Amino acid sequence: MKTPEEIFAEAKALVESADTPAAVEELRIRYLGKKGEVTALLKSMGGLAPEERKSFGMQANKLKQDVEALLEAKQGVLAEAGQGLRLAAERIDVTEPGRIYEPGTKHMITITMDEISGIFMRLGYSITEGPEVETVFNNFDALNAAPDHPSRDMSDTFYITEDTLLRTHTSPVQVRTLMSQEPPIKVISPGRCFRTDTPDATHSPMFHQVEGLLVDEGVTMADLKGTLDLFAKRMFGEEMRTRFRPHFFPFTEPSAEVDVSCFVCGGSAPSCRVCRGSGWIEILGCGMVHPNVLKVGGLDTDRYTGFAFGMGVERIAMLKHGIDDIRLFYENDIRFIGQFY
Ligand code: PHE
């Protein structure tokens, strides 16, 4: 049988090398548990002669106290170390530089659509929206586009099915409005459009337009010209002049394209990059609503006339802010986006 000194020496070595609270607990059971070595020693006392019992008992009890003290001291050391680790893990470095959360901004396209819409809302127009997936009927037929009109071609238009497509312009909203509202009608409709274009500096297969439609009794081309001239001045500046150039759209008659005077060179520089020396920049298409379109809405074409216009949002934003590549709008590079708000 081991002497108390031997047991103590062994316990001391083992406790010293124990490095977790669980390992220390295991040692406590090994020495002081019901079947522990120290417990066994104390129990063995019963078999001793009475004269031996006293000194042995004192030794054994001292051993028990010493081992208890060893274990307790070690648990204390480990608990303190654990606390230290926890504190280290939870340490907050108050000298660390703060994280910067950049505020978001509206996208240039949204800003421009809001600006265009705002000008017309102050003229009493209300905003209406149409779906990006349209019927072929609303996008072409109801807009008086002949069956052989080139814009209907598969190579110009994204068809979903034979009867549905990604709208090529916002003009189908004219049809939806005429079929659901009675004159006086005064709406604008901003939204996305899609054409099968290969992306380059001025083309994108997805782009934005703002459509306008006004229908009432006695509306003339003079109203159209006055409205769009006022729009150009509000959008680009009071010094802006406008020019109406004859054009063709199936759904307006007569039709025109509207140019604004070149705000880069004012028409004075033959080599101007923006107007190419012409002094004028095209900003939109427009015209008097074709009677065939009014008839789709069931309107009496002797009583009602109207005008419509459609403008490219990207183009207007590019002209206004001197942006020279349409692709910048869609790349989501915050060095670009963050310049406008
Ligand atoms: N929808 C035409 C286009 O996309 C623009 C337009 C709208 C022209 C309304 C006339 C009237 O080019």
Boltz pocket constraint, residues with backbone or C-beta under 6 A from the ligand:
constraints:
  - pocket:
      binder: B
      contacts: [[A, 168], [A, 169], [A, 170], [A, 171], [A, 212], [A, 249], [A, 252], [A, 255], [A, 256], [A, 285], [A, 286], [A, 287], [A, 308], [A, 309], [A, 310], [A, 311]]
      max_distance: 6.0
